[in-house]
Amino acid sequence: MINRVTYRLILLIALSGAPLVQAEENATAIDVDFLPLKRAVRCTAAKCQLPNCRCSGLRLPSAEFQGREQEIPQLITVTFDDAVNVINYEQYQNSSTVSSIRTLHTPTTLVNALYQQGHEIALHSVTHGTGTDYWREADVELLMAEFGEQIEMLMKFAKSAGNNSYEAAKRLGLLYDSSWPTQRYRSPAMWPYTLDYRSTQDCQIGPCPNAAIPGFWINPMVSWLDTAGYSCAMIDGCIYPPQDNVDALFEWMLENFKRHYEGNRAPFGIYLHAACSTWTASF
């Protein structure tokens, strides 16, 4: 049995928002002619193998770990959605001697300083959108204008434009998206996969992609459960979180973490809005 102190150390050591596939240094948008999209077909492990292809599902990255899941390192992603500003900038500084890289979503002058410290910077659009319909109906050209030359994308309101979202991301040279929530694949959790073949992930907020987009990765937003058992993709979006009690907050986070750590060790996501750091003393 792992005690609270050990879990705290595990959380600190494992804190990393680095993508499963790293981009080449100074990567820029790719200017090539893209063929028309083809409808994705069912994925088979024989045709889709790492490192460049992976079927969606609960299968471990390597069969050698079957029954030995405790030997798989636990990856944790901590992301802050929205603007970096003078209020929350200090929250992102790493006061520990343990190495930590976090994914940040914002375009501000403070981003460069965070980037130089080694944080991963993700895309969250230029305009911040005008509601869910704006993103659902966006075409490829609009999406390419909204996003830029980073390596990951986070769609506003977790709202996808279906195939257009991922075609635009692929054209921009992005490597993965982390905007697609899943409630069905929470326990055990869904591992990251590519869109070479048809996804089996549940479509919580449509439209979701049905085309083959080879080599583009999806890091599923595995939902948490709040204290009343309701699902929430963003932690600060949970209806019934612990109320202003540090110990209760820790136990709640630990309970959600253990579903991954004591399960199939799929990456554990801590998804927050930037304003979360100003909520209460608990956060």
C-alpha positions as CSV (number, residue, x, y, z in Angstrom):
1,M,0.0,0.0,0.0
2,I,1.4,3.4,-1.0
3,N,0.9,6.1,1.6
4,R,0.0,9.8,1.1
5,V,3.7,11.0,1.2
6,T,4.8,8.5,-1.4
7,Y,1.9,9.5,-3.6
8,R,2.9,13.1,-3.3
9,L,6.4,12.2,-4.4
10,I,5.1,10.1,-7.3
11,L,3.0,13.1,-8.4
12,L,5.9,15.4,-8.3
13,I,8.3,13.1,-10.1
14,A,5.8,12.2,-12.8
15,L,4.6,15.7,-13.5
16,S,5.2,16.1,-17.2
17,G,3.2,17.6,-20.1
18,A,5.6,16.5,-22.8
19,P,3.9,14.9,-25.8
20,L,4.3,11.2,-26.6
21,V,6.0,12.1,-29.8
22,Q,8.4,15.1,-29.8
23,A,8.5,17.7,-32.6
24,E,11.7,18.5,-34.3
25,E,13.4,21.6,-33.0
26,N,12.2,24.8,-34.8
27,A,9.5,22.8,-36.7
28,T,7.2,25.0,-38.9
29,A,4.0,24.6,-40.8
30,I,4.2,22.1,-43.6
31,D,3.4,23.4,-47.1
32,V,2.3,20.4,-49.2
33,D,-0.7,19.3,-51.3
34,F,-3.0,17.2,-49.3
35,L,-5.1,14.5,-50.8
36,P,-8.8,14.3,-50.1
37,L,-9.6,12.7,-46.8
38,K,-10.7,9.1,-46.8
39,R,-13.2,7.5,-44.4
40,A,-11.3,5.7,-41.6
41,V,-11.7,1.9,-41.4
42,R,-11.4,-0.4,-38.5
43,C,-8.0,-0.6,-36.9
44,T,-6.0,-3.8,-36.5
45,A,-2.8,-4.1,-34.5
46,A,-1.2,-6.0,-37.4
47,K,-1.5,-3.0,-39.7
48,C,-1.0,-0.2,-37.1
49,Q,2.1,-0.4,-35.0
50,L,4.3,1.9,-32.9
51,P,6.0,4.3,-33.1
52,N,4.0,6.0,-35.8
53,C,0.6,4.3,-35.5
54,R,-1.5,3.0,-32.7
55,C,-5.1,1.8,-32.5
56,S,-7.5,3.5,-30.1
57,G,-8.5,1.5,-27.1
58,L,-7.4,0.1,-23.7
59,R,-4.5,-2.1,-25.0
60,L,-1.2,-1.5,-23.4
61,P,1.6,0.0,-25.5
62,S,3.5,-3.2,-25.3
63,A,2.2,-6.7,-24.7
64,E,5.2,-7.5,-22.4
65,F,3.6,-5.3,-19.7
66,Q,0.3,-7.3,-19.6
67,G,-0.2,-8.3,-16.0
68,R,2.8,-6.1,-15.0
69,E,1.2,-2.7,-15.4
70,Q,2.8,-1.5,-12.2
71,E,6.1,-1.4,-14.1
72,I,4.8,1.2,-16.6
73,P,5.9,4.8,-15.7
74,Q,2.8,6.9,-14.8
75,L,2.7,10.0,-17.1
76,I,0.7,12.9,-15.7
77,T,-0.2,16.0,-17.8
78,V,-1.0,19.2,-16.0
79,T,-2.5,21.8,-18.3
80,F,-3.7,25.4,-17.7
81,D,-6.3,26.6,-20.2
82,D,-6.4,30.4,-21.1
83,A,-4.1,33.3,-20.4
84,V,-0.8,33.5,-18.6
85,N,-0.8,36.9,-16.7
86,V,0.9,38.7,-13.9
87,I,-1.5,37.1,-11.4
88,N,-0.9,33.4,-12.3
89,Y,2.6,33.6,-13.8
90,E,4.2,32.8,-10.5
91,Q,2.0,29.7,-10.1
92,Y,3.7,28.2,-13.1
93,Q,7.2,28.5,-11.7
94,N,8.8,25.2,-10.6
95,S,9.8,25.7,-6.9
96,S,10.8,22.0,-6.6
97,T,14.1,20.5,-7.6
98,V,12.1,17.8,-9.4
99,S,12.0,18.4,-13.1
100,S,8.5,19.3,-14.4
101,I,7.2,20.4,-17.8
102,R,3.7,21.6,-18.1
103,T,1.5,22.4,-21.1
104,L,0.2,26.1,-21.1
105,H,-2.5,27.5,-23.3
106,T,-2.2,31.3,-24.1
107,P,-0.6,33.9,-26.4
108,T,1.1,36.6,-24.2
109,T,4.4,38.2,-23.7
110,L,5.1,36.0,-20.6
111,V,4.9,32.8,-22.7
112,N,8.4,33.3,-24.1
113,A,9.9,33.3,-20.6
114,L,8.0,30.1,-19.7
115,Y,9.1,28.5,-23.0
116,Q,12.7,29.3,-22.2
117,Q,12.3,27.5,-18.9
118,G,11.3,24.3,-20.8
119,H,7.5,24.4,-20.6
120,E,5.5,23.1,-23.5
121,I,3.2,25.8,-25.0
122,A,0.0,24.6,-26.7
123,L,-2.5,26.3,-29.0
124,H,-5.8,27.6,-27.8
125,S,-6.8,29.9,-30.7
126,V,-6.2,33.6,-31.4
127,T,-9.7,35.0,-30.9
128,H,-11.0,32.6,-28.2
129,G,-14.0,32.1,-30.3
130,T,-17.6,33.3,-30.0
131,G,-19.4,30.2,-28.7
132,T,-19.6,26.5,-29.5
133,D,-21.2,26.9,-32.9
134,Y,-18.2,29.0,-34.1
135,W,-15.9,26.0,-33.6
136,R,-18.3,23.3,-34.7
137,E,-18.9,25.0,-38.1
138,A,-15.3,26.1,-38.6
139,D,-13.7,25.1,-41.9
140,V,-10.0,24.1,-42.4
141,E,-8.9,27.6,-43.4
142,L,-10.5,29.3,-40.4
143,L,-8.9,26.7,-38.0
144,M,-5.5,27.2,-39.6
145,A,-5.9,30.9,-39.1
146,E,-6.9,30.4,-35.4
147,F,-4.0,28.1,-34.6
148,G,-0.2,28.4,-35.2
149,E,3.2,26.8,-35.1
150,Q,3.2,24.8,-31.9
151,I,3.0,21.1,-31.4
152,E,-0.3,20.6,-29.7
153,M,-3.9,21.9,-30.0
154,L,-6.7,22.4,-27.5
155,M,-10.1,23.3,-29.1
156,K,-12.2,25.8,-27.3
157,F,-15.0,24.4,-25.2
158,A,-13.7,20.9,-26.1
159,K,-15.7,21.6,-29.3
160,S,-14.3,19.9,-32.4
161,A,-15.1,20.7,-36.0
162,G,-14.9,17.1,-36.8
163,N,-12.5,16.2,-39.6
164,N,-11.7,19.9,-40.3
165,S,-10.1,20.3,-36.8
166,Y,-7.6,17.5,-37.3
167,E,-7.0,18.1,-41.0
168,A,-6.1,21.7,-40.1
169,A,-3.9,20.5,-37.3
170,K,-2.0,18.1,-39.5
171,R,-1.5,20.8,-42.2
172,L,0.0,23.1,-39.6
173,G,2.5,20.4,-38.6
174,L,1.0,19.8,-35.1
175,L,1.6,16.5,-33.5
176,Y,-1.4,15.9,-31.3
177,D,-4.7,17.2,-29.9
178,S,-5.9,17.0,-26.3
179,S,-9.5,18.3,-26.7
180,W,-11.6,15.1,-27.0
181,P,-13.2,14.0,-23.7
182,T,-14.1,10.5,-22.9
183,Q,-16.4,9.2,-20.2
184,R,-16.8,5.6,-21.4
185,Y,-13.1,4.9,-21.2
186,R,-12.3,6.1,-17.7
187,S,-11.7,2.9,-15.8
188,P,-9.6,1.4,-17.3
189,A,-8.6,4.6,-19.1
190,M,-7.9,5.0,-22.9
191,W,-4.3,5.3,-24.0
192,P,-3.2,7.9,-26.7
193,Y,-3.7,6.8,-30.3
194,T,-3.4,8.0,-33.8
195,L,-6.1,8.7,-36.4
196,D,-4.7,6.4,-39.0
197,Y,-7.8,4.3,-38.5
198,R,-11.3,4.6,-37.1
199,S,-11.4,5.8,-33.5
200,T,-13.5,3.8,-30.9
201,Q,-13.5,6.7,-28.5
202,D,-17.0,7.9,-27.4
203,C,-18.1,11.2,-29.0
204,Q,-19.2,13.4,-26.1
205,I,-19.2,16.7,-28.0
206,G,-19.7,16.3,-31.7
207,P,-18.9,16.3,-34.5
208,C,-16.0,13.9,-34.0
209,P,-13.6,12.8,-36.8
210,N,-14.4,9.8,-39.0
211,A,-11.6,10.3,-41.6
212,A,-8.2,8.8,-41.6
213,I,-5.5,11.3,-40.7
214,P,-2.3,9.3,-40.5
215,G,0.2,10.0,-37.9
216,F,-1.9,12.5,-35.9
217,W,-2.1,11.7,-32.3
218,I,-5.1,12.0,-29.9
219,N,-4.4,12.3,-26.1
220,P,-7.9,11.6,-24.7
221,M,-9.2,13.9,-22.0
222,V,-10.2,11.1,-19.6
223,S,-13.0,12.5,-17.4
224,W,-12.7,12.8,-13.6
225,L,-15.6,12.0,-11.2
226,D,-16.6,14.7,-8.7
227,T,-17.7,13.9,-5.2
228,A,-21.3,13.1,-6.3
229,G,-20.1,10.8,-9.1
230,Y,-20.7,13.2,-12.0
231,S,-18.2,13.3,-14.9
232,C,-16.1,16.4,-15.6
233,A,-13.3,16.8,-18.2
234,M,-12.0,20.1,-16.7
235,I,-11.5,19.9,-12.9
236,D,-12.8,23.4,-12.3
237,G,-15.9,22.3,-14.3
238,C,-16.8,19.6,-11.8
239,I,-20.3,20.3,-10.3
240,Y,-19.4,18.9,-6.8
241,P,-15.7,19.3,-6.0
242,P,-14.5,19.3,-2.4
243,Q,-15.3,22.6,-0.7
244,D,-12.4,24.6,0.7
245,N,-10.7,21.7,2.5
246,V,-7.2,20.9,1.5
247,D,-7.3,17.3,2.9
248,A,-10.6,16.6,1.1
249,L,-9.2,18.1,-2.1
250,F,-6.1,15.9,-1.9
251,E,-8.1,12.7,-1.2
252,W,-10.4,13.5,-4.2
253,M,-7.5,14.1,-6.5
254,L,-5.9,10.9,-5.2
255,E,-9.0,8.9,-5.8
256,N,-9.1,10.0,-9.5
257,F,-5.4,9.4,-9.9
258,K,-5.6,5.9,-8.5
259,R,-7.9,4.8,-11.3
260,H,-4.9,5.3,-13.6
261,Y,-2.1,4.4,-11.3
262,E,-3.6,1.2,-10.0
263,G,-5.2,0.4,-13.4
264,N,-3.6,0.3,-16.8
265,R,-1.3,3.3,-16.2
266,A,-2.8,5.3,-19.1
267,P,-1.7,9.0,-18.9
268,F,-3.5,10.9,-16.1
269,G,-4.7,14.4,-17.1
270,I,-5.2,17.3,-14.7
271,Y,-7.0,19.9,-16.8
272,L,-7.5,23.3,-15.3
273,H,-8.5,26.8,-16.4
274,A,-5.9,29.5,-15.5
275,A,-8.4,31.2,-13.1
276,C,-8.5,28.1,-11.0
277,S,-5.4,29.3,-9.1
278,T,-7.4,32.2,-7.8
279,W,-10.4,30.2,-6.6
280,T,-9.7,29.4,-3.0
281,A,-6.8,28.6,-0.6
282,S,-7.3,24.9,-1.4
283,F,-6.1,25.4,-5.0
